[in-house]
């Protein structure tokens, strides 16, 4: 068996054994090029995407992973509609009220929300291509970066988020930053009782505890954690009290 075929089979086996990655409903094409596993296709949600990439990276012989996975959009929309919706989310969020918001339309920058330089907390440029939201520019904190990314993921029609926002001045990322951002996101979510959820994080794996009102709310809390930039895993120990 060639190295190529062996690695591809190992990656496929790893994905097949992960219940969150449903290869029957959402087949994934697996390739192996110059030491990198190439994953291409559509997955059910953000958790499936991140888990697939992480599992592929763990396979012996894989030195890198090329991500061509897209999340299945529950509602397909044109790129312009997705871009406008992301920008609207960003402009409504109090956490980002001092950020300039700029839409990238056919290669041209269109300012939508401007703030005085002395009060500014950065500038976020929003572009969308084939349902993939790209965030570029600068923000003043890692929490701002993560909140912007989650709002993009929340947008109907979004199939992936490339969060390239630069944090200025620079901050050292750590588990505490992840927990702080998750708390902000849970408080933003009108369908979640944030005070009922406890979160901790170790090596970018989030653990959730507490009780919520329904299974839908339980899944929503977990999905919010998966949407955070740099989160590699989520352990959901939340109970349901109807």
TORKOL-4160 file (C-alpha; in steps of 0.2 Angstrom, whole numbers, padded with zeros to 4 digits, m for minus):
242
<pt num="1" X="0000" Y="0000" Z="0000"/>
<pt num="2" X="0007" Y="0017" Z="m0005"/>
<pt num="3" X="0010" Y="0030" Z="0008"/>
<pt num="4" X="m0003" Y="0041" Z="0000"/>
<pt num="5" X="m0017" Y="0027" Z="0001"/>
<pt num="6" X="m0012" Y="0022" Z="0018"/>
<pt num="7" X="m0014" Y="0040" Z="0025"/>
<pt num="8" X="m0030" Y="0043" Z="0016"/>
<pt num="9" X="m0037" Y="0027" Z="0023"/>
<pt num="10" X="m0032" Y="0032" Z="0041"/>
<pt num="11" X="m0039" Y="0049" Z="0039"/>
<pt num="12" X="m0055" Y="0042" Z="0033"/>
<pt num="13" X="m0056" Y="0029" Z="0047"/>
<pt num="14" X="m0053" Y="0043" Z="0060"/>
<pt num="15" X="m0067" Y="0053" Z="0053"/>
<pt num="16" X="m0079" Y="0038" Z="0051"/>
<pt num="17" X="m0077" Y="0035" Z="0070"/>
<pt num="18" X="m0081" Y="0053" Z="0075"/>
<pt num="19" X="m0100" Y="0054" Z="0078"/>
<pt num="20" X="m0101" Y="0072" Z="0074"/>
<pt num="21" X="m0093" Y="0070" Z="0057"/>
<pt num="22" X="m0107" Y="0061" Z="0047"/>
<pt num="23" X="m0098" Y="0055" Z="0031"/>
<pt num="24" X="m0114" Y="0047" Z="0025"/>
<pt num="25" X="m0124" Y="0063" Z="0025"/>
<pt num="26" X="m0109" Y="0074" Z="0021"/>
<pt num="27" X="m0096" Y="0065" Z="0012"/>
<pt num="28" X="m0078" Y="0072" Z="0013"/>
<pt num="29" X="m0065" Y="0070" Z="m0001"/>
<pt num="30" X="m0048" Y="0066" Z="0006"/>
<pt num="31" X="m0032" Y="0069" Z="m0003"/>
<pt num="32" X="m0013" Y="0069" Z="0002"/>
<pt num="33" X="m0001" Y="0080" Z="m0006"/>
<pt num="34" X="0017" Y="0084" Z="0000"/>
<pt num="35" X="0014" Y="0078" Z="0017"/>
<pt num="36" X="m0003" Y="0088" Z="0019"/>
<pt num="37" X="m0020" Y="0080" Z="0021"/>
<pt num="38" X="m0033" Y="0089" Z="0010"/>
<pt num="39" X="m0050" Y="0089" Z="0016"/>
<pt num="40" X="m0064" Y="0095" Z="0004"/>
<pt num="41" X="m0083" Y="0095" Z="0005"/>
<pt num="42" X="m0097" Y="0100" Z="0015"/>
<pt num="43" X="m0100" Y="0097" Z="0034"/>
<pt num="44" X="m0115" Y="0099" Z="0045"/>
<pt num="45" X="m0109" Y="0112" Z="0057"/>
<pt num="46" X="m0094" Y="0121" Z="0064"/>
<pt num="47" X="m0090" Y="0107" Z="0076"/>
<pt num="48" X="m0089" Y="0094" Z="0062"/>
<pt num="49" X="m0077" Y="0105" Z="0052"/>
<pt num="50" X="m0065" Y="0108" Z="0067"/>
<pt num="51" X="m0066" Y="0090" Z="0073"/>
<pt num="52" X="m0062" Y="0084" Z="0055"/>
<pt num="53" X="m0047" Y="0095" Z="0053"/>
<pt num="54" X="m0041" Y="0090" Z="0071"/>
<pt num="55" X="m0043" Y="0072" Z="0068"/>
<pt num="56" X="m0034" Y="0073" Z="0051"/>
<pt num="57" X="m0019" Y="0082" Z="0059"/>
<pt num="58" X="m0017" Y="0068" Z="0072"/>
<pt num="59" X="m0014" Y="0054" Z="0059"/>
<pt num="60" X="0004" Y="0048" Z="0057"/>
<pt num="61" X="0013" Y="0055" Z="0042"/>
<pt num="62" X="0002" Y="0070" Z="0041"/>
<pt num="63" X="0012" Y="0086" Z="0043"/>
<pt num="64" X="m0001" Y="0098" Z="0039"/>
<pt num="65" X="m0020" Y="0100" Z="0034"/>
<pt num="66" X="m0027" Y="0110" Z="0019"/>
<pt num="67" X="m0044" Y="0115" Z="0024"/>
<pt num="68" X="m0057" Y="0116" Z="0010"/>
<pt num="69" X="m0072" Y="0111" Z="0020"/>
<pt num="70" X="m0088" Y="0122" Z="0020"/>
<pt num="71" X="m0102" Y="0121" Z="0032"/>
<pt num="72" X="m0119" Y="0117" Z="0025"/>
<pt num="73" X="m0129" Y="0133" Z="0025"/>
<pt num="74" X="m0147" Y="0130" Z="0032"/>
<pt num="75" X="m0152" Y="0145" Z="0021"/>
<pt num="76" X="m0143" Y="0148" Z="0004"/>
<pt num="77" X="m0141" Y="0167" Z="0001"/>
<pt num="78" X="m0131" Y="0177" Z="m0012"/>
<pt num="79" X="m0114" Y="0184" Z="m0006"/>
<pt num="80" X="m0121" Y="0202" Z="m0006"/>
<pt num="81" X="m0135" Y="0197" Z="0006"/>
<pt num="82" X="m0123" Y="0188" Z="0017"/>
<pt num="83" X="m0111" Y="0202" Z="0017"/>
<pt num="84" X="m0124" Y="0215" Z="0021"/>
<pt num="85" X="m0131" Y="0204" Z="0035"/>
<pt num="86" X="m0114" Y="0202" Z="0043"/>
<pt num="87" X="m0111" Y="0221" Z="0043"/>
<pt num="88" X="m0128" Y="0224" Z="0051"/>
<pt num="89" X="m0124" Y="0212" Z="0065"/>
<pt num="90" X="m0107" Y="0220" Z="0068"/>
<pt num="91" X="m0114" Y="0238" Z="0068"/>
<pt num="92" X="m0128" Y="0233" Z="0080"/>
<pt num="93" X="m0116" Y="0224" Z="0093"/>
<pt num="94" X="m0112" Y="0236" Z="0107"/>
<pt num="95" X="m0096" Y="0228" Z="0110"/>
<pt num="96" X="m0090" Y="0234" Z="0093"/>
<pt num="97" X="m0099" Y="0251" Z="0093"/>
<pt num="98" X="m0082" Y="0260" Z="0091"/>
<pt num="99" X="m0076" Y="0250" Z="0076"/>
<pt num="100" X="m0077" Y="0256" Z="0059"/>
<pt num="101" X="m0086" Y="0244" Z="0048"/>
<pt num="102" X="m0081" Y="0243" Z="0029"/>
<pt num="103" X="m0090" Y="0232" Z="0016"/>
<pt num="104" X="m0079" Y="0225" Z="0002"/>
<pt num="105" X="m0090" Y="0225" Z="m0013"/>
<pt num="106" X="m0082" Y="0219" Z="m0030"/>
<pt num="107" X="m0065" Y="0224" Z="m0024"/>
<pt num="108" X="m0070" Y="0241" Z="m0018"/>
<pt num="109" X="m0071" Y="0247" Z="0000"/>
<pt num="110" X="m0087" Y="0255" Z="0005"/>
<pt num="111" X="m0087" Y="0262" Z="0023"/>
<pt num="112" X="m0104" Y="0259" Z="0032"/>
<pt num="113" X="m0100" Y="0265" Z="0049"/>
<pt num="114" X="m0086" Y="0277" Z="0053"/>
<pt num="115" X="m0080" Y="0283" Z="0070"/>
<pt num="116" X="m0068" Y="0297" Z="0075"/>
<pt num="117" X="m0050" Y="0292" Z="0075"/>
<pt num="118" X="m0048" Y="0297" Z="0094"/>
<pt num="119" X="m0063" Y="0286" Z="0099"/>
<pt num="120" X="m0059" Y="0271" Z="0087"/>
<pt num="121" X="m0057" Y="0253" Z="0092"/>
<pt num="122" X="m0051" Y="0247" Z="0075"/>
<pt num="123" X="m0059" Y="0244" Z="0058"/>
<pt num="124" X="m0067" Y="0228" Z="0051"/>
<pt num="125" X="m0067" Y="0225" Z="0033"/>
<pt num="126" X="m0080" Y="0212" Z="0028"/>
<pt num="127" X="m0079" Y="0202" Z="0012"/>
<pt num="128" X="m0089" Y="0187" Z="0006"/>
<pt num="129" X="m0085" Y="0175" Z="m0008"/>
<pt num="130" X="m0095" Y="0158" Z="m0011"/>
<pt num="131" X="m0103" Y="0160" Z="0006"/>
<pt num="132" X="m0086" Y="0162" Z="0015"/>
<pt num="133" X="m0085" Y="0177" Z="0026"/>
<pt num="134" X="m0067" Y="0185" Z="0027"/>
<pt num="135" X="m0064" Y="0198" Z="0041"/>
<pt num="136" X="m0049" Y="0209" Z="0039"/>
<pt num="137" X="m0042" Y="0225" Z="0047"/>
<pt num="138" X="m0038" Y="0228" Z="0066"/>
<pt num="139" X="m0047" Y="0228" Z="0082"/>
<pt num="140" X="m0041" Y="0232" Z="0100"/>
<pt num="141" X="m0043" Y="0215" Z="0108"/>
<pt num="142" X="m0044" Y="0197" Z="0106"/>
<pt num="143" X="m0062" Y="0198" Z="0113"/>
<pt num="144" X="m0067" Y="0210" Z="0099"/>
<pt num="145" X="m0059" Y="0198" Z="0086"/>
<pt num="146" X="m0068" Y="0183" Z="0093"/>
<pt num="147" X="m0085" Y="0192" Z="0095"/>
<pt num="148" X="m0084" Y="0198" Z="0076"/>
<pt num="149" X="m0080" Y="0180" Z="0071"/>
<pt num="150" X="m0095" Y="0173" Z="0080"/>
<pt num="151" X="m0107" Y="0186" Z="0073"/>
<pt num="152" X="m0101" Y="0181" Z="0056"/>
<pt num="153" X="m0104" Y="0162" Z="0060"/>
<pt num="154" X="m0122" Y="0167" Z="0066"/>
<pt num="155" X="m0126" Y="0175" Z="0049"/>
<pt num="156" X="m0138" Y="0165" Z="0038"/>
<pt num="157" X="m0130" Y="0159" Z="0022"/>
<pt num="158" X="m0112" Y="0159" Z="0030"/>
<pt num="159" X="m0102" Y="0143" Z="0025"/>
<pt num="160" X="m0086" Y="0147" Z="0033"/>
<pt num="161" X="m0077" Y="0161" Z="0042"/>
<pt num="162" X="m0059" Y="0167" Z="0039"/>
<pt num="163" X="m0055" Y="0178" Z="0054"/>
<pt num="164" X="m0039" Y="0188" Z="0049"/>
<pt num="165" X="m0042" Y="0202" Z="0060"/>
<pt num="166" X="m0026" Y="0209" Z="0068"/>
<pt num="167" X="m0026" Y="0214" Z="0086"/>
<pt num="168" X="m0017" Y="0230" Z="0090"/>
<pt num="169" X="m0009" Y="0233" Z="0102"/>
<pt num="170" X="m0004" Y="0214" Z="0102"/>
<pt num="171" X="m0011" Y="0203" Z="0116"/>
<pt num="172" X="m0005" Y="0186" Z="0121"/>
<pt num="173" X="m0019" Y="0173" Z="0119"/>
<pt num="174" X="m0023" Y="0161" Z="0132"/>
<pt num="175" X="m0037" Y="0150" Z="0139"/>
<pt num="176" X="m0043" Y="0164" Z="0150"/>
<pt num="177" X="m0046" Y="0175" Z="0135"/>
<pt num="178" X="m0056" Y="0161" Z="0127"/>
<pt num="179" X="m0067" Y="0160" Z="0143"/>
<pt num="180" X="m0069" Y="0179" Z="0143"/>
<pt num="181" X="m0075" Y="0180" Z="0125"/>
<pt num="182" X="m0087" Y="0165" Z="0127"/>
<pt num="183" X="m0095" Y="0174" Z="0142"/>
<pt num="184" X="m0098" Y="0189" Z="0131"/>
<pt num="185" X="m0105" Y="0179" Z="0117"/>
<pt num="186" X="m0117" Y="0169" Z="0128"/>
<pt num="187" X="m0123" Y="0186" Z="0135"/>
<pt num="188" X="m0126" Y="0192" Z="0117"/>
<pt num="189" X="m0136" Y="0177" Z="0112"/>
<pt num="190" X="m0155" Y="0181" Z="0116"/>
<pt num="191" X="m0159" Y="0162" Z="0116"/>
<pt num="192" X="m0147" Y="0158" Z="0130"/>
<pt num="193" X="m0147" Y="0161" Z="0149"/>
<pt num="194" X="m0129" Y="0165" Z="0151"/>
<pt num="195" X="m0130" Y="0165" Z="0170"/>
<pt num="196" X="m0134" Y="0146" Z="0170"/>
<pt num="197" X="m0118" Y="0141" Z="0161"/>
<pt num="198" X="m0101" Y="0139" Z="0168"/>
<pt num="199" X="m0086" Y="0138" Z="0156"/>
<pt num="200" X="m0068" Y="0133" Z="0158"/>
<pt num="201" X="m0054" Y="0131" Z="0146"/>
<pt num="202" X="m0038" Y="0121" Z="0145"/>
<pt num="203" X="m0026" Y="0121" Z="0130"/>
<pt num="204" X="m0040" Y="0129" Z="0120"/>
<pt num="205" X="m0053" Y="0115" Z="0124"/>
<pt num="206" X="m0068" Y="0122" Z="0132"/>
<pt num="207" X="m0078" Y="0113" Z="0145"/>
<pt num="208" X="m0096" Y="0118" Z="0148"/>
<pt num="209" X="m0106" Y="0115" Z="0164"/>
<pt num="210" X="m0123" Y="0120" Z="0171"/>
<pt num="211" X="m0141" Y="0118" Z="0167"/>
<pt num="212" X="m0152" Y="0125" Z="0153"/>
<pt num="213" X="m0170" Y="0124" Z="0148"/>
<pt num="214" X="m0170" Y="0113" Z="0133"/>
<pt num="215" X="m0159" Y="0102" Z="0122"/>
<pt num="216" X="m0159" Y="0116" Z="0108"/>
<pt num="217" X="m0152" Y="0128" Z="0121"/>
<pt num="218" X="m0139" Y="0116" Z="0126"/>
<pt num="219" X="m0134" Y="0113" Z="0108"/>
<pt num="220" X="m0134" Y="0132" Z="0105"/>
<pt num="221" X="m0122" Y="0135" Z="0119"/>
<pt num="222" X="m0110" Y="0122" Z="0113"/>
<pt num="223" X="m0111" Y="0129" Z="0095"/>
<pt num="224" X="m0106" Y="0146" Z="0101"/>
<pt num="225" X="m0091" Y="0139" Z="0109"/>
<pt num="226" X="m0086" Y="0130" Z="0093"/>
<pt num="227" X="m0088" Y="0146" Z="0084"/>
<pt num="228" X="m0074" Y="0155" Z="0094"/>
<pt num="229" X="m0058" Y="0158" Z="0085"/>
<pt num="230" X="m0044" Y="0146" Z="0090"/>
<pt num="231" X="m0055" Y="0134" Z="0100"/>
<pt num="232" X="m0050" Y="0116" Z="0096"/>
<pt num="233" X="m0063" Y="0106" Z="0106"/>
<pt num="234" X="m0078" Y="0107" Z="0117"/>
<pt num="235" X="m0084" Y="0096" Z="0131"/>
<pt num="236" X="m0102" Y="0098" Z="0134"/>
<pt num="237" X="m0108" Y="0093" Z="0152"/>
<pt num="238" X="m0123" Y="0104" Z="0152"/>
<pt num="239" X="m0139" Y="0096" Z="0159"/>
<pt num="240" X="m0157" Y="0100" Z="0154"/>
<pt num="241" X="m0170" Y="0105" Z="0166"/>
<pt num="242" X="m0187" Y="0107" Z="0157"/>
